[in-house]
Amino acid sequence: MDKKIVMGIVVAITILLAVVCGVFISKKDSVETSGDIENNKQVEEQKTEQDAEETQPGRNKNIKIYSGNERPIALMVDNNVNAQPQSGINSAYMVYEIIVEGNETRLMPIFKGVSEDLTVGPVRSVRHYYLDYMKENDAICSHLGQSPQAQSDIKILGMDDINGQDYDTGKARTNTSLFWRESPHGNKAPHNAYTSIGSLKQIAKTKGFKLTSTAESVLKYTDKEINLESVITANTVTLPYASKHIVKYVYDNTTGRYTRYSKGRLQKDGATGEDITTKNIIVTLVYNYELDDGEGKGRQTLNNVGQANGYYITNGKASPILCQKDSRTGKTKYINHDGTELEVNDGNTFVNIVPINADVKFE
C-alpha cells in the first residue's frame, strides 16, 4: 500500500480519536459542573436555613419544641364531645382553647416541623379572636368555614388563609384529597372533616404563602428544668369554661406531664391512641361576652387586649402571672409577679383562655 495513503489513514484515525475524547471530556466536565452547581445550591440553602435560625432573636438552640425555621401552621379543631378523640393534638407545640357559642370551646393546635403525613381534625370553623393568636405565632390560618366577623378580620389582618371549604370533597379520602370526610371513631358530620399537614403545605405553596419564618417564639423556653417555688400545689387543675364544659389536668409525677380530661372524659389523640398530655399549662382569665353580629347564634368576643391575670402551671405547681397583649397582632407577654418575663419548660403547652369569673381550682 502506498505510504501516503497509510499516513492519511493514520492521521484520520488520530483526528477521530481526538474528537471522541474531546466530546467525552466535555460531557464529563459538564456533568461534574452541573453536579457542583447542584451541590453548591444545596450547601447555600442549608447555610441560609442555618443562618436564619441562628439570627432569630432569643432563640435557644437547645430547645427542641420550637426549632428550625419552618413556618407554624394553625388549624381550628372541633372540641365537641362527638368529635373526640381528635387527631394530631399531641404533635402541636401549642394548643389554644377558648370559649365559643353554646358553652363549647374549640381547640387551635399550632404545628411546626412535624410529619407531613400527620392527619389532623376534625376541622371546624374559625372565630375572629383566634386570629389574634395565629398572628402572634406567625402561623398560617387554616379552618373549615368562619364566622362573619372572622371572615372580615381575615382580610383586615392580612392573614395567610386556608379555608377548607374550598377544598373539601365531602367524601372519603383519596390520593388527591386535601380535605376529606371520614368517621374513624363513628363521628358524623359536621364532626368528621380532616386534613393533613402535607395537604396544608401543598395549598400554602400553591397560594404563594411563605413556608419559612424567623419569628421569635411567643413563649420564652428554657432548657433548664423549671420547678416553681410556689405554695400553690397543682397536681390537679380544674378549669370550668361553663357548667357543662369543665377541663381538668392531672399531674403524673413519673412522666412530669399533665394528662387532659374534658367533660369528664380522658382525652386521647385519635392519630396515636395515646392520652393527650402537656408539659406546660398557661391559664388566662379574660372577659368574654356575646357578639352582636346580627345572626343571633350567641357567638362570643373577648377583651383580650390589655393586661389579664393568669397562671403558669408545670411540674405539679402553679404560679400567678400577668398576661399582657398590647394589640391584636402583638405578641402576648407572660410576666412573673416580680416583673420578669416568664420562662417555660421545653415542651408542649396548652393555653387555656377561660372566662374571667371561672372558678379555677388547684389541688
Solvent accessible surface area in square Angstrom, and as a share of the most:
residue,aa,sasa,rsa
1,M,179,0.80
2,D,78,0.40
3,K,171,0.72
4,K,170,0.72
5,I,98,0.50
6,V,65,0.37
7,M,118,0.53
8,G,39,0.38
9,I,85,0.43
10,V,77,0.44
11,V,76,0.44
12,A,58,0.45
13,I,93,0.47
14,T,80,0.46
15,I,102,0.52
16,L,113,0.56
17,L,106,0.53
18,A,63,0.49
19,V,86,0.50
20,V,85,0.49
21,C,72,0.43
22,G,38,0.36
23,V,74,0.42
24,F,133,0.55
25,I,97,0.49
26,S,67,0.43
27,K,131,0.56
28,K,100,0.42
29,D,72,0.37
30,S,68,0.44
31,V,106,0.61
32,E,84,0.37
33,T,70,0.41
34,S,66,0.43
35,G,30,0.29
36,D,80,0.41
37,I,110,0.56
38,E,87,0.39
39,N,85,0.44
40,N,92,0.47
41,K,115,0.49
42,Q,87,0.39
43,V,86,0.50
44,E,101,0.45
45,E,89,0.40
46,Q,119,0.53
47,K,108,0.46
48,T,86,0.50
49,E,94,0.42
50,Q,104,0.46
51,D,56,0.29
52,A,18,0.14
53,E,45,0.20
54,E,83,0.37
55,T,104,0.60
56,Q,7,0.03
57,P,82,0.51
58,G,74,0.72
59,R,39,0.14
60,N,48,0.25
61,K,133,0.56
62,N,99,0.51
63,I,7,0.04
64,K,175,0.74
65,I,45,0.23
66,Y,8,0.03
67,S,51,0.33
68,G,24,0.23
69,N,24,0.12
70,E,53,0.24
71,R,17,0.06
72,P,1,0.00
73,I,6,0.03
74,A,0,0.00
75,L,0,0.00
76,M,0,0.00
77,V,0,0.00
78,D,3,0.01
79,N,0,0.00
80,N,33,0.17
81,V,47,0.27
82,N,88,0.45
83,A,1,0.01
84,Q,23,0.10
85,P,31,0.20
86,Q,0,0.00
87,S,7,0.04
88,G,1,0.01
89,I,1,0.00
90,N,42,0.22
91,S,44,0.28
92,A,2,0.02
93,Y,7,0.03
94,M,1,0.00
95,V,2,0.01
96,Y,0,0.00
97,E,0,0.00
98,I,0,0.00
99,I,9,0.04
100,V,3,0.02
101,E,33,0.15
102,G,67,0.64
103,N,93,0.48
104,E,43,0.19
105,T,1,0.01
106,R,21,0.08
107,L,0,0.00
108,M,0,0.00
109,P,0,0.00
110,I,0,0.00
111,F,3,0.01
112,K,20,0.08
113,G,56,0.53
114,V,33,0.19
115,S,69,0.44
116,E,95,0.42
117,D,122,0.63
118,L,27,0.13
119,T,30,0.17
120,V,0,0.00
121,G,0,0.00
122,P,0,0.00
123,V,0,0.00
124,R,47,0.17
125,S,18,0.11
126,V,0,0.00
127,R,15,0.05
128,H,16,0.07
129,Y,4,0.02
130,Y,0,0.00
131,L,0,0.00
132,D,2,0.01
133,Y,9,0.03
134,M,0,0.00
135,K,66,0.28
136,E,3,0.01
137,N,5,0.03
138,D,35,0.18
139,A,3,0.03
140,I,1,0.00
141,C,0,0.00
142,S,0,0.00
143,H,0,0.00
144,L,21,0.10
145,G,3,0.03
146,Q,46,0.20
147,S,2,0.01
148,P,54,0.34
149,Q,62,0.28
150,A,0,0.00
151,Q,96,0.43
152,S,50,0.33
153,D,3,0.02
154,I,18,0.09
155,K,160,0.68
156,I,127,0.65
157,L,28,0.14
158,G,51,0.49
159,M,18,0.08
160,D,38,0.20
161,D,29,0.15
162,I,0,0.00
163,N,23,0.12
164,G,0,0.00
165,Q,108,0.48
166,D,106,0.55
167,Y,61,0.23
168,D,37,0.19
169,T,67,0.39
170,G,47,0.46
171,K,148,0.63
172,A,72,0.56
173,R,117,0.43
174,T,85,0.49
175,N,165,0.85
176,T,118,0.68
177,S,10,0.07
178,L,33,0.16
179,F,0,0.00
180,W,0,0.00
181,R,51,0.18
182,E,58,0.26
183,S,60,0.39
184,P,67,0.42
185,H,88,0.39
186,G,55,0.53
187,N,9,0.05
188,K,158,0.67
189,A,71,0.55
190,P,68,0.43
191,H,24,0.11
192,N,17,0.09
193,A,0,0.00
194,Y,1,0.00
195,T,0,0.00
196,S,4,0.02
197,I,2,0.01
198,G,17,0.16
199,S,8,0.05
200,L,0,0.00
201,K,35,0.15
202,Q,108,0.48
203,I,3,0.02
204,A,0,0.00
205,K,150,0.64
206,T,115,0.67
207,K,90,0.38
208,G,64,0.62
209,F,36,0.15
210,K,105,0.44
211,L,61,0.30
212,T,73,0.42
213,S,8,0.05
214,T,73,0.42
215,A,27,0.21
216,E,77,0.35
217,S,21,0.13
218,V,14,0.08
219,L,5,0.03
220,K,92,0.39
221,Y,20,0.08
222,T,14,0.08
223,D,68,0.35
224,K,155,0.66
225,E,106,0.47
226,I,31,0.16
227,N,103,0.53
228,L,30,0.15
229,E,183,0.82
230,S,21,0.14
231,V,149,0.86
232,I,44,0.22
233,T,60,0.35
234,A,0,0.00
235,N,72,0.37
236,T,28,0.16
237,V,0,0.00
238,T,21,0.12
239,L,0,0.00
240,P,30,0.19
241,Y,10,0.04
242,A,17,0.13
243,S,104,0.67
244,K,176,0.74
245,H,1,0.00
246,I,69,0.35
247,V,0,0.00
248,K,80,0.34
249,Y,0,0.00
250,V,55,0.32
251,Y,35,0.13
252,D,58,0.30
253,N,127,0.65
254,T,128,0.75
255,T,85,0.50
256,G,10,0.10
257,R,68,0.25
258,Y,0,0.00
259,T,24,0.14
260,R,1,0.00
261,Y,66,0.25
262,S,0,0.00
263,K,56,0.24
264,G,75,0.72
265,R,122,0.45
266,L,68,0.34
267,Q,2,0.01
268,K,85,0.36
269,D,1,0.01
270,G,22,0.21
271,A,49,0.38
272,T,83,0.48
273,G,47,0.45
274,E,103,0.46
275,D,49,0.25
276,I,0,0.00
277,T,30,0.17
278,T,0,0.00
279,K,23,0.10
280,N,0,0.00
281,I,0,0.00
282,I,0,0.00
283,V,0,0.00
284,T,11,0.06
285,L,29,0.14
286,V,5,0.03
287,Y,107,0.41
288,N,31,0.16
289,Y,94,0.36
290,E,107,0.48
291,L,37,0.18
292,D,138,0.71
293,D,37,0.19
294,G,73,0.70
295,E,83,0.37
296,G,72,0.70
297,K,124,0.53
298,G,19,0.18
299,R,21,0.08
300,Q,26,0.11
301,T,15,0.09
302,L,18,0.09
303,N,84,0.43
304,N,20,0.10
305,V,72,0.42
306,G,34,0.33
307,Q,109,0.49
308,A,20,0.16
309,N,95,0.49
310,G,3,0.03
311,Y,49,0.19
312,Y,0,0.00
313,I,0,0.00
314,T,0,0.00
315,N,23,0.12
316,G,6,0.06
317,K,65,0.28
318,A,0,0.00
319,S,16,0.10
320,P,65,0.41
321,I,6,0.03
322,L,59,0.29
323,C,5,0.03
324,Q,48,0.21
325,K,5,0.02
326,D,98,0.51
327,S,47,0.30
328,R,73,0.27
329,T,65,0.38
330,G,22,0.21
331,K,78,0.33
332,T,9,0.05
333,K,111,0.47
334,Y,9,0.04
335,I,31,0.16
336,N,35,0.18
337,H,155,0.69
338,D,97,0.50
339,G,57,0.55
340,T,72,0.42
341,E,95,0.43
342,L,8,0.04
343,E,73,0.33
344,V,1,0.00
345,N,2,0.01
346,D,44,0.23
347,G,10,0.09
348,N,11,0.05
349,T,0,0.00
350,F,2,0.01
351,V,1,0.00
352,N,0,0.00
353,I,5,0.02
354,V,2,0.01
355,P,15,0.09
356,I,98,0.50
357,N,130,0.67
358,A,18,0.14
359,D,88,0.46
360,V,26,0.15
361,K,106,0.45
362,F,45,0.19
363,E,119,0.53
